[in-house]
Amino acid sequence: MESPLPFKFSTPIKVRFNETDLQGHVNFGHYLFYFDVAVTDYLRAIGYPYEVMTADGVDMLYVASKARYLSSAYFDEALSIHARIGHIGNSSARFEFQAIAGRDGRAVAEGEITVVMVARATRRKISVPLKMREGVAKFEGENVPDHSAR
């Protein structure tokens, strides 16, 4: 992640037993599921939940994701999944994440998910909706670089 700006949003996750592996810690793939939960909750927080998005005939396709693992998390541990949009382009946006352990504040993982906005009916790319841009701008303030004019 490029931006050192703080996260204004987080959502809680409690590690379930089935998310751990024989080594006793969260299996790496589950962090992408945690990030996906944070996307849903973040969209709700900015006032552009999936229900509104789909009613507008819009959808998001996940086109890229990555995660970096910094320390282990364990069964029954509380995590805060911090989320923000770090970039808005013409038809895409990049969500950024940090997973922080609630008990001691250690960084557990960080990552990104890039989405492309599409029309639900045709699956063709469209511009990032104004409702989403305005919701992010209002929630994040000046923290989001908007490169839609490029």
HELIX and SHEET records of a PDB file:
HELIX    1   1 PHE A   17  GLU A   19  5                                   3    
HELIX    2   2 HIS A   30  ALA A   45  1                                  16    
HELIX    3   3 TYR A   50  ALA A   55  1                                   6    
HELIX    4   4 LEU A  130  GLU A  140  1                                  11    
HELIX    5   5 GLY A  141  ASN A  143  5                                   3    
SHEET    1   A 5 PHE A   9  LYS A  14  0                                        
SHEET    2   A 5 ALA A  78  ILE A  88 -1                                        
SHEET    3   A 5 SER A  92  ALA A 101 -1                                        
SHEET    4   A 5 ALA A 107  ALA A 119 -1                                        
SHEET    5   A 5 VAL A  58  TYR A  69 -1                                        
END                                                                             
